[in-house]
């Protein structure tokens, strides 16, 4: 059911391309938008992970660079019955992390230097177990493609707005006229954001639950989430602020929660995530013991 729902949401995001293309250029614009959407999906499948990692300045490390962290991820991956992912470090003071990759065999996990400095090893284990849960649930492909499509739609909307303001050729080709193009430029990114929310919020809850099972201690992840949330509100992540379409990839929202950000946050409410993890910790013990 979760896969079916996600497929519908991705179809809705692709449909937004077609509607935006039709609004800007009629049937010809819709045909071009369809070609762009298919091309973006194909490109994102093969390349979006490397683009996101490069965008955030991620540097791949081996065991010799940071033995304890590399070994931790290896042990967590083994517990999750996953191949060892590529491991990346991001020189960023804001503590955060994300996973990417089109499948478990081509997955990568990335953590910021701020996360490794500010959290203890148990909390780091909880965070990385959460990211490996995204890999195991195959969320990484969906979330990365969503980021790519949403970013491309935003660029298309910006072009439409610029064209409507200055009377470009798209006004003449659009069956809706200049006002219609302007409305589409405003509404399309909003609709794309709503689709992103529907995809990412549900998957964060799932990754929290599975991540807690992988590391064996829900409270490790609960404690990490609280600390990450507090730090993310105080510390800037300039790359994420400049590329908000990638915000939903991170374990906590890297954007400062101000006005519109809080209303359209790509992450579930932190108090609800922590409450669910604490409930898991208080439930009768099941499965394997704690990692470590």
C-alpha positions as CSV (number, residue, x, y, z in Angstrom):
1,X,0.0,0.0,0.0
2,X,2.8,2.4,0.9
3,X,4.5,1.7,-2.5
4,X,1.2,2.2,-4.3
5,X,0.6,5.5,-2.6
6,X,4.1,6.7,-3.4
7,X,3.6,5.7,-7.0
8,X,0.5,7.8,-7.2
9,X,2.2,10.8,-5.6
10,X,5.1,10.6,-8.1
11,X,2.6,10.3,-10.9
12,X,0.9,13.5,-9.5
13,X,4.3,15.3,-9.5
14,X,4.9,14.2,-13.1
15,X,1.4,15.4,-14.0
16,X,2.2,18.8,-12.6
17,X,4.9,19.0,-15.3
18,X,2.3,18.3,-18.0
19,X,-0.2,20.9,-16.6
20,X,2.5,23.5,-16.2
21,X,3.7,22.8,-19.8
22,X,0.1,23.1,-21.1
23,X,-0.4,26.3,-19.2
24,X,2.7,27.8,-20.7
25,X,2.6,26.6,-24.3
26,X,-0.6,24.6,-25.0
27,X,-0.3,21.1,-26.4
28,X,3.2,21.8,-27.7
29,X,4.3,22.9,-24.2
30,X,2.7,19.8,-22.7
31,X,4.6,17.6,-25.1
32,X,7.8,19.3,-24.2
33,X,7.0,19.0,-20.5
34,X,6.4,15.3,-20.9
35,X,9.7,14.8,-22.6
36,X,11.4,16.8,-19.8
37,X,9.6,14.8,-17.1
38,X,10.6,11.4,-18.6
39,X,14.2,12.6,-19.1
40,X,14.4,14.0,-15.6
41,X,13.2,10.7,-14.1
42,X,15.7,8.7,-16.2
43,X,18.5,11.1,-15.3
44,X,17.6,11.1,-11.6
45,X,17.5,7.3,-11.5
46,X,21.1,7.1,-12.6
47,X,22.7,10.4,-11.4
48,X,20.6,12.1,-8.7
49,X,22.5,10.6,-5.8
50,X,25.9,11.8,-7.0
51,X,24.4,15.3,-7.8
52,X,23.0,15.6,-4.2
53,X,26.3,14.5,-2.6
54,X,28.3,16.9,-4.8
55,X,25.8,19.7,-4.1
56,X,26.4,19.4,-0.4
57,X,30.1,19.0,-0.7
58,X,30.2,15.4,0.6
59,X,33.6,13.7,0.7
60,X,33.8,9.9,0.6
61,X,35.8,8.3,3.4
62,X,37.3,4.9,4.0
63,X,37.9,3.0,7.3
64,X,41.4,4.6,7.6
65,X,39.8,8.0,7.7
66,X,37.4,7.5,10.6
67,X,37.6,3.9,11.9
68,X,34.9,4.0,14.6
69,X,32.3,5.6,12.3
70,X,33.0,3.4,9.4
71,X,32.9,0.3,11.6
72,X,29.7,1.4,13.2
73,X,27.9,1.7,9.8
74,X,29.3,-1.7,8.8
75,X,27.8,-3.3,11.9
76,X,24.5,-1.6,11.5
77,X,24.3,-2.5,7.8
78,X,25.0,-6.2,8.8
79,X,22.2,-6.1,11.4
80,X,19.9,-4.6,8.7
81,X,21.0,-7.3,6.2
82,X,22.2,-4.6,3.8
83,X,25.4,-4.3,1.7
84,X,28.0,-1.9,3.1
85,X,27.0,1.6,1.8
86,X,29.5,4.2,0.7
87,X,30.2,6.5,3.6
88,X,30.5,10.3,3.2
89,X,31.3,13.3,5.5
90,X,30.0,16.8,4.9
91,X,32.0,19.7,6.3
92,X,29.0,21.4,7.9
93,X,28.5,22.6,11.5
94,X,24.8,21.9,11.5
95,X,24.4,18.3,12.8
96,X,22.4,16.3,10.2
97,X,22.6,13.3,7.9
98,X,20.9,11.7,4.9
99,X,21.0,8.6,2.7
100,X,20.8,8.4,-1.1
101,X,21.2,5.9,-3.9
102,X,18.9,4.1,-6.4
103,X,19.0,0.8,-4.5
104,X,20.7,-0.9,-1.5
105,X,23.6,-2.1,-3.7
106,X,24.4,1.5,-4.7
107,X,23.5,3.3,-1.5
108,X,25.4,6.0,0.3
109,X,25.1,7.6,3.7
110,X,26.3,11.0,4.6
111,X,26.8,12.7,8.0
112,X,27.9,16.2,8.8
113,X,30.9,17.0,10.9
114,X,28.6,18.8,13.3
115,X,26.7,15.6,13.9
116,X,29.9,13.6,14.7
117,X,31.1,16.3,17.1
118,X,27.9,17.1,18.9
119,X,26.3,13.6,19.4
120,X,27.7,10.7,21.4
121,X,28.3,7.3,19.8
122,X,25.0,5.9,20.8
123,X,23.1,8.8,19.3
124,X,25.2,8.6,16.1
125,X,24.3,4.9,15.9
126,X,20.6,5.8,16.2
127,X,20.9,8.4,13.4
128,X,22.8,6.2,11.0
129,X,20.4,3.3,11.7
130,X,17.6,5.6,10.6
131,X,19.4,6.4,7.4
132,X,20.0,2.7,6.7
133,X,16.3,2.1,7.3
134,X,15.6,4.5,4.4
135,X,17.9,2.4,2.3
136,X,16.3,-0.9,3.3
137,X,12.8,0.6,2.7
138,X,14.1,1.8,-0.7
139,X,13.0,5.3,0.2
140,X,16.3,6.8,-1.1
141,X,15.4,6.5,-4.8
142,X,11.9,7.9,-4.4
143,X,13.0,10.8,-2.2
144,X,15.9,11.7,-4.5
145,X,13.8,11.6,-7.6
146,X,11.2,13.7,-5.8
147,X,13.9,16.3,-5.0
148,X,15.0,16.4,-8.6
149,X,11.5,16.8,-10.0
150,X,10.5,19.4,-7.5
151,X,13.6,21.4,-8.2
152,X,13.0,21.2,-11.9
153,X,9.4,22.2,-11.5
154,X,10.4,25.2,-9.4
155,X,12.8,26.3,-12.2
156,X,10.1,25.9,-14.7
157,X,7.8,28.0,-12.5
158,X,10.4,30.7,-12.2
159,X,10.8,30.9,-16.0
160,X,7.0,31.1,-16.3
161,X,6.8,34.0,-13.8
162,X,9.6,35.8,-15.6
163,X,7.9,35.3,-18.9
164,X,4.5,36.5,-17.6
165,X,6.0,39.6,-16.1
166,X,7.8,40.6,-19.2
167,X,5.4,39.4,-21.8
168,X,7.4,36.5,-23.3
169,X,6.3,34.2,-26.1
170,X,4.8,31.7,-23.7
171,X,2.0,34.2,-23.0
172,X,1.0,34.1,-26.7
173,X,1.2,30.3,-26.8
174,X,-0.6,29.7,-23.5
175,X,-4.3,28.9,-23.8
176,X,-4.7,30.6,-20.4
177,X,-3.0,33.8,-21.3
178,X,-0.5,35.8,-19.3
179,X,-2.6,35.7,-16.1
180,X,-2.9,31.9,-16.3
181,X,0.8,31.5,-16.8
182,X,1.4,33.7,-13.7
183,X,-1.0,31.7,-11.6
184,X,0.6,28.5,-12.7
185,X,4.0,29.9,-11.8
186,X,2.7,30.5,-8.3
187,X,0.6,27.4,-7.8
188,X,2.8,24.7,-9.4
189,X,5.6,25.0,-6.7
190,X,3.0,25.0,-4.0
191,X,1.5,21.8,-5.4
192,X,4.9,20.2,-5.7
193,X,5.7,21.0,-2.1
194,X,2.4,19.3,-1.0
195,X,3.4,16.2,-2.9
196,X,6.9,16.3,-1.3
197,X,5.2,16.5,2.1
198,X,3.0,13.6,1.5
199,X,5.9,11.4,0.4
200,X,8.6,12.4,3.0
201,X,6.6,12.8,6.2
202,X,5.1,9.3,6.0
203,X,8.5,7.8,5.2
204,X,10.2,9.5,8.1
205,X,7.9,7.7,10.6
206,X,8.7,4.4,8.9
207,X,12.5,5.0,9.0
208,X,12.3,6.0,12.7
209,X,10.6,2.8,13.6
210,X,12.9,0.5,11.5
211,X,16.0,2.4,12.5
212,X,15.1,1.9,16.2
213,X,14.8,-1.8,15.5
214,X,18.1,-1.9,13.6
215,X,20.1,-0.3,16.5
216,X,18.0,-2.0,19.1
217,X,17.4,1.1,21.2
218,X,14.6,3.5,20.3
219,X,15.8,6.0,23.0
220,X,19.1,6.5,21.2
221,X,17.4,7.8,18.2
222,X,14.8,9.8,20.2
223,X,17.7,11.6,22.1
224,X,19.5,12.2,18.8
225,X,16.4,13.7,17.1
226,X,15.8,16.1,20.0
227,X,19.4,17.3,19.9
228,X,19.5,17.6,16.1
229,X,16.3,19.5,16.1
230,X,17.5,22.0,18.6
231,X,20.8,22.5,16.8
232,X,19.2,22.8,13.3
233,X,17.1,25.7,14.6
234,X,20.2,27.6,15.7
235,X,22.9,26.7,13.0
236,X,22.7,27.7,9.4
237,X,23.0,25.2,6.6
238,X,23.6,27.6,3.7
239,X,23.7,24.9,1.0
240,X,20.3,23.5,2.1
241,X,18.8,27.0,2.3
242,X,19.9,27.6,-1.3
243,X,18.5,24.2,-2.4
244,X,15.3,23.7,-0.4
245,X,14.1,20.9,-2.7
246,X,16.7,18.6,-1.0
247,X,15.5,19.4,2.6
248,X,13.4,16.3,2.8
249,X,16.4,14.0,2.4
250,X,17.8,14.9,5.8
251,X,16.9,13.3,9.1
252,X,15.8,16.6,10.5
253,X,14.7,19.7,8.6
254,X,17.9,21.6,7.7
255,X,16.0,24.8,7.0
256,X,15.3,27.3,9.7
257,X,11.7,27.0,10.9
258,X,10.4,30.4,10.2
259,X,6.9,31.3,9.0
260,X,6.3,29.4,5.7
261,X,9.0,26.8,6.6
262,X,7.1,25.7,9.7
263,X,3.8,25.5,7.7
264,X,5.3,23.5,4.9
265,X,7.9,21.5,6.7
266,X,9.1,18.4,4.9
267,X,9.3,16.5,8.2
268,X,6.7,15.3,10.7
269,X,6.5,17.2,14.0
270,X,9.5,16.4,16.1
271,X,7.5,15.8,19.3
272,X,5.4,13.2,17.5
273,X,8.5,11.4,16.2
274,X,10.0,11.3,19.7
275,X,6.8,10.2,21.3
276,X,6.5,7.3,19.0
277,X,10.0,6.2,19.7
278,X,9.5,6.5,23.4
279,X,6.4,4.3,23.1
280,X,8.5,1.7,21.2
281,X,11.0,1.8,24.1
282,X,8.2,1.2,26.6
283,X,6.7,-1.7,24.7
284,X,7.6,-5.3,25.6
285,X,11.0,-6.3,24.2
286,X,11.0,-8.0,20.8
287,X,13.6,-9.2,18.4
288,X,17.3,-8.6,18.8
289,X,19.1,-6.7,21.5
290,X,20.8,-3.4,21.2
291,X,23.6,-2.8,18.7
292,X,27.1,-2.4,20.0
